[in-house]
Amino acid sequence: MKNISDKLFWVVLVLMGVYLLYQKGMIGANFESVSPKVAFEMLQNDDNVTLLDVRSIEEFKKDGKLAGAKLIPLDQLSHNLEMLDRSKKVLVYCRSGNRSVSASRILESNGFTAINMSGGILDWRAEKFPVE
């Protein structure tokens, strides 16, 4: 019996690891993830990018935003896709990079070119990039 429970433990552990990697966008992602530094450069040099913030309204007001960001909270994104231009790349960020992965999956499945900013506004701030 111990042998079966040991095997079950390892199976569950591996599945949890796979799930975590999927949630972070490290596997099974049909979109690119970029660092805040690359995102900053992209925003400076590419006019074909929409910046999308998928945090809550409260976070947006309290913690500031990246210049030019359009707010559509993650839980409202599926119902507000018409607010975005499919002809532009959509650079997505959130607080730490988790919700932006989910948002990028939604966007990709609806015909958008999504780019996830890893680490969210927390890593953006750590790089000392501007926040409004």
N, CA, C and O atoms as a DFTB+ gen file, in Angstrom:
528 C
 N C O
     1  1       0.824      -1.199       0.000
     2  2       0.000       0.000       0.000
     3  2       0.865       1.259       0.000
     4  3       0.517       2.246      -0.648
     5  1       1.978       1.236       0.711
     6  2       2.854       2.399       0.763
     7  2       3.380       2.731      -0.628
     8  3       3.520       3.905      -0.969
     9  1       3.670       1.727      -1.423
    10  2       4.176       1.939      -2.776
    11  2       3.165       2.703      -3.631
    12  3       3.548       3.580      -4.405
    13  1       1.876       2.377      -3.497
    14  2       0.828       3.066      -4.256
    15  2       0.707       4.513      -3.795
    16  3       0.580       5.415      -4.623
    17  1       0.745       4.745      -2.492
    18  2       0.621       6.118      -1.995
    19  2       1.845       6.948      -2.378
    20  3       1.713       8.146      -2.628
    21  1       3.029       6.341      -2.430
    22  2       4.227       7.064      -2.883
    23  2       4.081       7.473      -4.341
    24  3       4.413       8.599      -4.711
    25  1       3.590       6.569      -5.161
    26  2       3.404       6.872      -6.577
    27  2       2.344       7.967      -6.757
    28  3       2.514       8.882      -7.563
    29  1       1.263       7.860      -6.006
    30  2       0.204       8.860      -6.080
    31  2       0.731      10.236      -5.667
    32  3       0.404      11.242      -6.296
    33  1       1.538      10.278      -4.625
    34  2       2.155      11.532      -4.186
    35  2       2.936      12.170      -5.329
    36  3       2.780      13.362      -5.593
    37  1       3.773      11.394      -6.010
    38  2       4.599      11.934      -7.090
    39  2       3.753      12.353      -8.291
    40  3       4.055      13.353      -8.941
    41  1       2.715      11.611      -8.585
    42  2       1.827      11.989      -9.689
    43  2       1.157      13.322      -9.384
    44  3       1.107      14.206     -10.240
    45  1       0.645      13.467      -8.174
    46  2      -0.005      14.718      -7.773
    47  2       0.999      15.866      -7.798
    48  3       0.669      16.962      -8.251
    49  1       2.201      15.633      -7.324
    50  2       3.241      16.669      -7.314
    51  2       3.581      17.117      -8.741
    52  3       3.705      18.313      -9.001
    53  1       3.729      16.173      -9.651
    54  2       4.030      16.507     -11.049
    55  2       2.870      17.281     -11.670
    56  3       3.087      18.273     -12.366
    57  1       1.641      16.833     -11.422
    58  2       0.474      17.538     -11.967
    59  2       0.375      18.957     -11.437
    60  3       0.014      19.874     -12.174
    61  1       0.690      19.141     -10.171
    62  2       0.682      20.493      -9.595
    63  2       1.747      21.363     -10.264
    64  3       1.512      22.541     -10.533
    65  1       2.902      20.786     -10.526
    66  2       3.968      21.524     -11.202
    67  2       3.574      21.916     -12.611
    68  3       3.825      23.044     -13.036
    69  1       2.961      20.999     -13.340
    70  2       2.500      21.285     -14.692
    71  2       1.440      22.384     -14.663
    72  3       1.467      23.297     -15.488
    73  1       0.512      22.297     -13.721
    74  2      -0.532      23.317     -13.588
    75  2       0.084      24.685     -13.306
    76  3      -0.331      25.680     -13.902
    77  1       1.054      24.751     -12.421
    78  2       1.708      26.014     -12.092
    79  2       2.407      26.594     -13.325
    80  3       2.298      27.790     -13.595
    81  1       3.117      25.759     -14.062
    82  2       3.788      26.223     -15.281
    83  2       2.775      26.717     -16.312
    84  3       3.028      27.698     -17.011
    85  1       1.639      26.044     -16.406
    86  2       0.577      26.476     -17.323
    87  2       0.016      27.828     -16.885
    88  3      -0.163      28.720     -17.714
    89  1      -0.260      27.985     -15.596
    90  2      -0.802      29.235     -15.067
    91  2       0.146      30.407     -15.280
    92  3      -0.302      31.534     -15.489
    93  1       1.437      30.159     -15.230
    94  2       2.442      31.201     -15.424
    95  2       2.724      31.460     -16.908
    96  3       3.493      32.360     -17.246
    97  1       2.098      30.666     -17.797
    98  2       2.297      30.853     -19.228
    99  2       3.600      30.275     -19.739
   100  3       4.036      30.607     -20.842
   101  1       4.222      29.420     -18.958
   102  2       5.506      28.849     -19.361
   103  2       5.341      27.630     -20.266
   104  3       6.263      27.264     -20.994
   105  1       4.173      27.006     -20.219
   106  2       3.859      25.908     -21.137
   107  2       2.444      26.109     -21.659
   108  3       1.600      26.711     -20.996
   109  1       2.205      25.603     -22.844
   110  2       0.862      25.689     -23.424
   111  2       0.418      27.095     -23.754
   112  3      -0.781      27.369     -23.799
   113  1       1.364      27.994     -23.988
   114  2       1.007      29.387     -24.287
   115  2       1.164      29.655     -25.782
   116  3       2.193      29.334     -26.377
   117  1       0.134      30.244     -26.379
   118  2       0.179      30.628     -27.787
   119  2       0.475      32.108     -27.930
   120  3       0.090      32.730     -28.920
   121  1       1.149      32.668     -26.957
   122  2       1.472      34.083     -26.966
   123  2       2.878      34.264     -26.412
   124  3       3.418      33.392     -25.732
   125  1       3.443      35.400     -26.719
   126  2       4.785      35.749     -26.265
   127  2       4.700      36.400     -24.889
   128  3       3.741      37.111     -24.589
   129  1       5.698      36.155     -24.063
   130  2       5.841      36.864     -22.794
   131  2       7.138      37.654     -22.853
   132  3       8.168      37.153     -23.305
   133  1       7.071      38.900     -22.387
   134  2       8.255      39.759     -22.409
   135  2       8.475      40.367     -21.031
   136  3       7.549      40.472     -20.226
   137  1       9.699      40.760     -20.779
   138  2      10.055      41.420     -19.526
   139  2       9.556      42.864     -19.555
   140  3       9.245      43.387     -20.625
   141  1       9.477      43.512     -18.393
   142  2       9.113      44.926     -18.388
   143  2      10.061      45.779     -19.243
   144  3       9.624      46.743     -19.872
   145  1      11.334      45.436     -19.270
   146  2      12.292      46.202     -20.070
   147  2      11.937      46.121     -21.553
   148  3      11.921      47.142     -22.241
   149  1      11.655      44.932     -22.042
   150  2      11.263      44.764     -23.442
   151  2       9.929      45.466     -23.696
   152  3       9.747      46.092     -24.740
   153  1       9.002      45.366     -22.750
   154  2       7.700      46.035     -22.888
   155  2       7.881      47.551     -22.970
   156  3       7.234      48.210     -23.784
   157  1       8.753      48.103     -22.136
   158  2       9.017      49.543     -22.147
   159  2       9.550      49.978     -23.511
   160  3       9.100      50.975     -24.077
   161  1      10.511      49.219     -24.026
   162  2      11.087      49.526     -25.340
   163  2      10.028      49.409     -26.436
   164  3       9.985      50.225     -27.356
   165  1       9.181      48.397     -26.330
   166  2       8.113      48.201     -27.310
   167  2       7.171      49.402     -27.318
   168  3       6.792      49.899     -28.379
   169  1       6.803      49.855     -26.136
   170  2       5.880      50.991     -26.032
   171  2       6.502      52.281     -26.563
   172  3       5.786      53.162     -27.041
   173  1       7.824      52.399     -26.483
   174  2       8.517      53.582     -26.984
   175  2       8.652      53.580     -28.506
   176  3       8.703      54.639     -29.133
   177  1       8.710      52.376     -29.099
   178  2       9.094      52.265     -30.507
   179  2       8.066      51.654     -31.438
   180  3       8.306      51.589     -32.644
   181  1       6.933      51.205     -30.927
   182  2       5.961      50.518     -31.782
   183  2       4.581      51.151     -31.606
   184  3       3.975      51.051     -30.540
   185  1       4.096      51.800     -32.659
   186  2       2.776      52.451     -32.608
   187  2       1.628      51.465     -32.789
   188  3       0.461      51.835     -32.661
   189  1       1.955      50.222     -33.083
   190  2       0.929      49.218     -33.355
   191  2       0.644      48.354     -32.123
   192  3       0.384      47.157     -32.241
   193  1       0.696      48.974     -30.944
   194  2       0.498      48.244     -29.683
   195  2      -0.565      48.945     -28.848
   196  3      -0.522      50.160     -28.657
   197  1      -1.513      48.164     -28.358
   198  2      -2.472      48.636     -27.364
   199  2      -2.005      48.103     -26.019
   200  3      -1.695      46.918     -25.897
   201  1      -1.951      48.962     -25.011
   202  2      -1.552      48.560     -23.670
   203  2      -2.811      48.288     -22.857
   204  3      -3.651      49.171     -22.687
   205  1      -2.936      47.067     -22.359
   206  2      -4.135      46.637     -21.643
   207  2      -3.804      46.255     -20.207
   208  3      -2.950      45.403     -19.960
   209  1      -4.484      46.890     -19.272
   210  2      -4.369      46.609     -17.840
   211  2      -5.576      45.762     -17.454
   212  3      -6.714      46.179     -17.669
   213  1      -5.345      44.580     -16.888
   214  2      -6.460      43.690     -16.533
   215  2      -6.637      43.562     -15.019
   216  3      -7.244      42.606     -14.536
   217  1      -6.101      44.536     -14.278
   218  2      -6.305      44.533     -12.826
   219  2      -7.713      45.026     -12.506
   220  3      -8.476      45.386     -13.402
   221  1      -8.040      45.036     -11.246
   222  2      -9.347      45.549     -10.818
   223  2      -9.362      47.069     -10.897
   224  3      -8.310      47.707     -10.956
   225  1     -10.551      47.640     -10.898
   226  2     -10.710      49.096     -10.909
   227  2     -10.033      49.702      -9.683
   228  3      -9.394      50.749      -9.779
   229  1     -10.173      49.045      -8.532
   230  2      -9.573      49.540      -7.290
   231  2      -8.051      49.588      -7.388
   232  3      -7.432      50.571      -6.982
   233  1      -7.449      48.527      -7.926
   234  2      -5.988      48.504      -8.090
   235  2      -5.542      49.604      -9.053
   236  3      -4.544      50.285      -8.817
   237  1      -6.284      49.762     -10.122
   238  2      -5.981      50.756     -11.148
   239  2      -5.950      52.161     -10.531
   240  3      -5.047      52.950     -10.808
   241  1      -6.952      52.460      -9.689
   242  2      -7.034      53.777      -9.049
   243  2      -5.989      53.940      -7.952
   244  3      -5.358      54.992      -7.848
   245  1      -5.804      52.918      -7.142
   246  2      -4.939      52.996      -5.967
   247  2      -3.450      52.924      -6.315
   248  3      -2.645      53.683      -5.775
   249  1      -3.093      52.014      -7.213
   250  2      -1.680      51.728      -7.462
   251  2      -1.120      52.391      -8.716
   252  3       0.054      52.212      -9.041
   253  1      -1.946      53.150      -9.417
   254  2      -1.469      53.800     -10.626
   255  2      -1.537      52.874     -11.833
   256  3      -1.965      51.723     -11.746
   257  1      -1.097      53.424     -12.961
   258  2      -1.165      52.675     -14.212
   259  2      -0.003      53.070     -15.104
   260  3       0.674      54.071     -14.867
   261  1       0.211      52.285     -16.110
   262  2       1.204      52.630     -17.114
   263  2       0.572      53.635     -18.068
   264  3      -0.614      53.532     -18.382
   265  1       1.340      54.588     -18.521
   266  2       0.835      55.649     -19.398
   267  2       0.165      55.048     -20.631
   268  3       0.731      54.201     -21.321
   269  1      -1.054      55.511     -20.884
   270  2      -1.783      55.072     -22.070
   271  2      -2.515      53.753     -21.923
   272  3      -3.111      53.272     -22.887
   273  1      -2.486      53.161     -20.747
   274  2      -3.129      51.862     -20.551
   275  2      -4.647      51.978     -20.578
   276  3      -5.230      52.935     -20.069
   277  1      -5.263      50.977     -21.185
   278  2      -6.718      50.848     -21.209
   279  2      -7.067      49.796     -20.161
   280  3      -6.492      48.708     -20.152
   281  1      -8.004      50.121     -19.285
   282  2      -8.409      49.187     -18.228
   283  2      -9.613      48.373     -18.665
   284  3     -10.666      48.916     -18.996
   285  1      -9.434      47.052     -18.661
   286  2     -10.551      46.108     -18.764
   287  2     -10.220      44.995     -17.781
   288  3      -9.410      44.124     -18.097
   289  1     -10.828      45.002     -16.593
   290  2     -10.531      43.954     -15.614
   291  2     -10.729      42.557     -16.209
   292  3     -11.616      42.341     -17.035
   293  1      -9.903      41.635     -15.783
   294  2      -9.918      40.281     -16.330
   295  2     -11.311      39.675     -16.347
   296  3     -11.702      39.052     -17.334
   297  1     -12.063      39.849     -15.266
   298  2     -13.388      39.230     -15.197
   299  2     -14.393      39.861     -16.167
   300  3     -15.494      39.338     -16.337
   301  1     -14.030      40.969     -16.798
   302  2     -14.908      41.635     -17.767
   303  2     -14.373      41.553     -19.200
   304  3     -15.037      41.996     -20.137
   305  1     -13.191      40.995     -19.368
   306  2     -12.523      41.009     -20.662
   307  2     -13.317      40.301     -21.757
   308  3     -13.492      40.852     -22.844
   309  1     -13.791      39.109     -21.491
   310  2     -14.511      38.332     -22.513
   311  2     -15.718      39.074     -23.066
   312  3     -16.084      38.892     -24.227
   313  1     -16.333      39.905     -22.245
   314  2     -17.535      40.634     -22.654
   315  2     -17.240      42.011     -23.244
   316  3     -18.157      42.722     -23.656
   317  1     -15.955      42.390     -23.285
   318  2     -15.591      43.730     -23.759
   319  2     -14.495      43.709     -24.823
   320  3     -13.751      44.678     -24.972
   321  1     -14.401      42.630     -25.542
   322  2     -13.363      42.511     -26.567
   323  2     -13.520      43.551     -27.679
   324  3     -12.543      43.907     -28.339
   325  1     -14.738      44.035     -27.885
   326  2     -14.975      45.032     -28.938
   327  2     -14.286      46.362     -28.617
   328  3     -14.173      47.223     -29.490
   329  1     -13.827      46.537     -27.380
   330  2     -13.112      47.756     -27.001
   331  2     -11.668      47.755     -27.512
   332  3     -10.966      48.763     -27.430
   333  1     -11.244      46.612     -28.037
   334  2      -9.867      46.466     -28.501
   335  2      -9.812      46.341     -30.020
   336  3     -10.763      45.881     -30.652
   337  1      -8.699      46.753     -30.587
   338  2      -8.478      46.709     -32.029
   339  2      -7.704      45.435     -32.376
   340  3      -6.550      45.276     -31.979
   341  1      -8.346      44.530     -33.118
   342  2      -7.709      43.260     -33.481
   343  2      -6.501      43.445     -34.402
   344  3      -5.662      42.551     -34.512
   345  1      -6.411      44.597     -35.059
   346  2      -5.287      44.821     -35.970
   347  2      -4.011      45.217     -35.227
   348  3      -2.936      45.269     -35.824
   349  1      -4.126      45.495     -33.929
   350  2      -2.959      45.873     -33.126
   351  2      -2.560      44.744     -32.187
   352  3      -3.387      43.926     -31.786
   353  1      -1.280      44.717     -31.847
   354  2      -0.807      43.809     -30.805
   355  2      -1.344      44.340     -29.476
   356  3      -1.464      45.551     -29.290
   357  1      -1.664      43.442     -28.566
   358  2      -2.164      43.864     -27.256
   359  2      -1.152      43.420     -26.198
   360  3      -0.975      42.228     -25.946
   361  1      -0.497      44.400     -25.589
   362  2       0.452      44.158     -24.515
   363  2      -0.327      44.181     -23.209
   364  3      -0.897      45.207     -22.840
   365  1      -0.353      43.054     -22.512
   366  2      -1.211      42.878     -21.341
   367  2      -0.378      42.841     -20.064
   368  3       0.656      42.176     -19.997
   369  1      -0.854      43.575     -19.046
   370  2      -0.196      43.497     -17.743
   371  2      -1.239      43.483     -16.629
   372  3      -2.392      43.870     -16.817
   373  1      -0.792      43.028     -15.474
   374  2      -1.631      43.028     -14.268
   375  2      -0.719      43.405     -13.100
   376  3       0.256      44.133     -13.291
   377  1      -1.013      42.937     -11.937
   378  2      -0.197      43.263     -10.771
   379  2       1.118      42.480     -10.769
   380  3       2.192      43.063     -10.617
   381  1       1.028      41.144     -10.942
   382  2       2.232      40.313     -10.813
   383  2       2.482      39.389     -12.001
   384  3       3.499      38.697     -12.041
   385  1       1.580      39.372     -12.952
   386  2       1.796      38.542     -14.133
   387  2       0.922      37.309     -14.240
   388  3       1.035      36.570     -15.218
   389  1       0.062      37.062     -13.278
   390  2      -0.807      35.884     -13.339
   391  2      -2.077      36.148     -14.153
   392  3      -2.403      35.384     -15.062
   393  1      -2.780      37.209     -13.832
   394  2      -4.014      37.526     -14.563
   395  2      -3.721      37.869     -16.014
   396  3      -4.540      37.596     -16.892
   397  1      -2.566      38.462     -16.275
   398  2      -2.234      38.817     -17.651
   399  2      -2.030      37.570     -18.506
   400  3      -2.284      37.607     -19.709
   401  1      -1.581      36.476     -17.916
   402  2      -1.476      35.213     -18.651
   403  2      -2.873      34.742     -19.030
   404  3      -3.109      34.358     -20.175
   405  1      -3.794      34.770     -18.083
   406  2      -5.175      34.362     -18.375
   407  2      -5.784      35.258     -19.443
   408  3      -6.456      34.778     -20.356
   409  1      -5.548      36.563     -19.327
   410  2      -6.070      37.513     -20.315
   411  2      -5.460      37.250     -21.690
   412  3      -6.162      37.316     -22.700
   413  1      -4.181      36.956     -21.739
   414  2      -3.518      36.663     -23.015
   415  2      -4.114      35.432     -23.672
   416  3      -4.270      35.389     -24.892
   417  1      -4.448      34.432     -22.869
   418  2      -5.104      33.228     -23.419
   419  2      -6.468      33.588     -24.013
   420  3      -6.812      33.119     -25.098
   421  1      -7.238      34.408     -23.316
   422  2      -8.553      34.842     -23.815
   423  2      -8.387      35.604     -25.126
   424  3      -9.103      35.345     -26.093
   425  1      -7.457      36.531     -25.157
   426  2      -7.234      37.332     -26.354
   427  2      -6.817      36.460     -27.540
   428  3      -7.370      36.584     -28.633
   429  1      -5.848      35.585     -27.322
   430  2      -5.384      34.703     -28.400
   431  2      -6.517      33.842     -28.944
   432  3      -6.632      33.652     -30.154
   433  1      -7.344      33.328     -28.059
   434  2      -8.443      32.460     -28.513
   435  2      -9.528      33.241     -29.260
   436  3     -10.415      32.647     -29.874
   437  1      -9.453      34.570     -29.204
   438  2     -10.419      35.419     -29.903
   439  2      -9.789      36.204     -31.047
   440  3     -10.340      37.213     -31.487
   441  1      -8.651      35.750     -31.522
   442  2      -8.048      36.312     -32.723
   443  2      -7.147      37.513     -32.541
   444  3      -6.787      38.159     -33.525
   445  1      -6.770      37.832     -31.313
   446  2      -5.867      38.940     -31.055
   447  2      -4.430      38.439     -31.000
   448  3      -4.192      37.254     -30.764
   449  1      -3.484      39.326     -31.214
   450  2      -2.072      39.029     -30.985
   451  2      -1.735      39.571     -29.609
   452  3      -1.534      40.773     -29.435
   453  1      -1.675      38.687     -28.647
   454  2      -1.437      39.079     -27.255
   455  2       0.035      38.918     -26.904
   456  3       0.706      37.988     -27.350
   457  1       0.516      39.854     -26.092
   458  2       1.866      39.789     -25.546
   459  2       1.744      40.028     -24.045
   460  3       1.269      41.077     -23.611
   461  1       2.168      39.065     -23.271
   462  2       2.086      39.139     -21.818
   463  2       3.333      39.819     -21.252
   464  3       4.455      39.488     -21.634
   465  1       3.128      40.769     -20.339
   466  2       4.266      41.359     -19.640
   467  2       4.482      40.587     -18.342
   468  3       3.691      40.688     -17.405
   469  1       5.550      39.827     -18.304
   470  2       5.877      39.019     -17.126
   471  2       6.139      39.905     -15.915
   472  3       6.740      40.973     -16.030
   473  1       5.688      39.456     -14.775
   474  2       5.964      40.170     -13.533
   475  2       5.063      41.345     -13.239
   476  3       5.099      41.897     -12.139
   477  1       4.252      41.739     -14.212
   478  2       3.277      42.794     -14.009
   479  2       3.855      44.132     -13.590
   480  3       5.041      44.407     -13.770
   481  1       2.977      44.961     -13.021
   482  2       3.376      46.309     -12.618
   483  2       4.387      46.273     -11.462
   484  3       5.137      47.229     -11.270
   485  1       4.410      45.182     -10.697
   486  2       5.400      45.057      -9.623
   487  2       6.813      45.043     -10.191
   488  3       7.684      45.763      -9.703
   489  1       7.047      44.225     -11.221
   490  2       8.377      44.172     -11.838
   491  2       8.657      45.451     -12.628
   492  3       9.804      45.892     -12.708
   493  1       7.615      46.046     -13.211
   494  2       7.765      47.317     -13.928
   495  2       8.307      48.380     -12.971
   496  3       9.252      49.101     -13.291
   497  1       7.686      48.459     -11.787
   498  2       8.127      49.433     -10.778
   499  2       9.555      49.127     -10.306
   500  3      10.355      50.039     -10.098
   501  1       9.864      47.841     -10.142
   502  2      11.203      47.447      -9.700
   503  2      12.272      47.905     -10.689
   504  3      13.413      48.160     -10.301
   505  1      11.905      48.009     -11.958
   506  2      12.824      48.503     -12.992
   507  2      12.875      50.032     -13.017
   508  3      13.636      50.616     -13.789
   509  1      12.064      50.680     -12.172
   510  2      12.002      52.142     -12.075
   511  2      11.430      52.816     -13.317
   512  3      11.779      53.951     -13.640
   513  1      10.536      52.091     -14.013
   514  2       9.854      52.685     -15.161
   515  2       8.691      53.519     -14.640
   516  3       8.190      53.260     -13.546
   517  1       8.252      54.522     -15.410
   518  2       7.220      55.453     -14.923
   519  2       5.841      54.842     -14.758
   520  3       5.408      53.991     -15.534
   521  1       5.168      55.313     -13.714
   522  2       3.781      54.928     -13.428
   523  2       3.012      56.211     -13.170
   524  3       3.490      57.098     -12.462
   525  1       1.814      56.310     -13.745
   526  2       0.977      57.504     -13.539
   527  2       0.102      57.315     -12.310
   528  3      -0.676      58.204     -11.964
